[in-house]
Amino acid sequence: MLQNKLIEGEELAIAVAKQAYENKAKKIKVLDLIGISSIADFFVICTVDSIPQLKALRRDIDKDIKSIYSVSPRAIEGTPESLWLIIDYVDVVLHIFHDDLRNNYTLEELWSDSTDVDLKFLAQ
C-alpha cells in the first residue's frame, strides 16, 4: 500500500469507495457532483446489512484513509442506530446506509444530473 500519498477529489472518492468495497460494503456508487453541488464534489454511497457493520465500516474507513493517505474527515455525522452515517472529507462525502434505509433517501435520484464515476475495481 502507498503511504502518505497526497490525495484529493476524484482520486480520494475512488479510494474511499475501494475501502468500502474491501470492508464488505455493497451497492457502491460514486457520484460526480462537480458544478452541480456546493456541498461536495463527490458523493460515495454504499450499503451495509447490519448495525455492527455500520460501526465497523465507519471505523475502518476512517482508520484506513488516515493511515494510507493522511486525510482526516472534517466531520462524522449520524449514529449506527440512525442507520445512516456520513463521513465528510470536504470535497468527498461518504454516505453509509443500512440496507433498510437507502431506498428511502434515493440520493442517486436526488442527484440524477450527476454522473457516475467508473469504479474499475468492482469489475474484477
N, C-alpha and C positions, 0 to 999 in steps of 0.2 A: 504494500500500500504506500501511496505517496504521503509524505509527512509535511505539514505546514505549507502546503501549496496555496498561494493566493487564489481565491475563487470568488466569483460573483455572478449575478444574472442567470442566464440560461444554464451555464455550467453548474452553478450551485443547485438550481432546481432539479437538474438531472441527477446530481449526486445525492440529494435528499430523496428523490424517488427511488434511486437504486438502493439506498439504505433501507427504505421502507420495504422494498421487494426482498432484500436479504433477510429482513426480520419478519417475513411471512405475511405482510400486508397484501390485500387483494384489490382488484379494480383500481389500479393505479393510473392516474392521468396527470399530465402537466399541461396547464392552460397558459398560453402566451397572451398576456394582457397588456403588452406594451402599446401605448397610445389609446388604450380603452379605459384603463382604471387608474385612479390616483392612489389606490390602496397599495398596490404592489404590481410588479412587472410579470410575476408568475405565481400561479396557484398550483400547488401539488395537492392532489386529492387522493385519499386512499381509504380503504375499509378494513375493519377487523371484526372478528366474530364474538369477542368477549371483553368484559371489563378488565380482567387481568392482562389481556393482550393490548388493550389501550394503554395501560400503565407501562407495560414493558416497551412498547413501541416509542412512546414519549421519551422514556429514559434512555433507550438505546440509540435513537436517532440523535438526540441532544448530545450524548456522550461521544458517539462516533464522528459527527460533524465537527465537534470541538477538537477531538484528538487528531483527526486526519487533516482538517483544513483550518484549524484555529479560528473558527467562526462560532460565535455565541449568539443565541437568539436575543432579540430586543425584548421579547415577552413570550410567555407561555400562558395561554388562557384556557379556561374550562377545567373540568374535573372528569375523571373517568366515569363517575356516576352520571354526569350530564350526557354521556355518550357522544360527545364531540369535543375534541381538543384542537387547539390552534397553536402552532409554533411559528412565531413571526421573526423571520430573518431579514426584515426590512423590504428588500426587493422580491423576496420569495416568502410566501406564506404557505405553510403546510397545514392542511385540514385532515385530521384523522377522525373518521366517523365509525361508530358502531354500525354494523350492517342494518340494524332495525331503524336507524335514523337517517341514513344517507339519502334515501329516496324522498324524505320529507322536505329536504332543502334543495335538492337538484341544482347544485351550483353550476353544473355544466349547462343547464338550460338558462339559468340566470345570466351567465356569461357566454351565451351562444354565439356572439360575434367574435369570440376569441378563436385562436387556432390551437390545435393540439401539437405539442412538441413530440417529435418521434423519440420513443424510448427503445432503442435498439436492443438493450439487454432483455427486454420482455420476449423478444423473438427467439432467443437462444434456448 
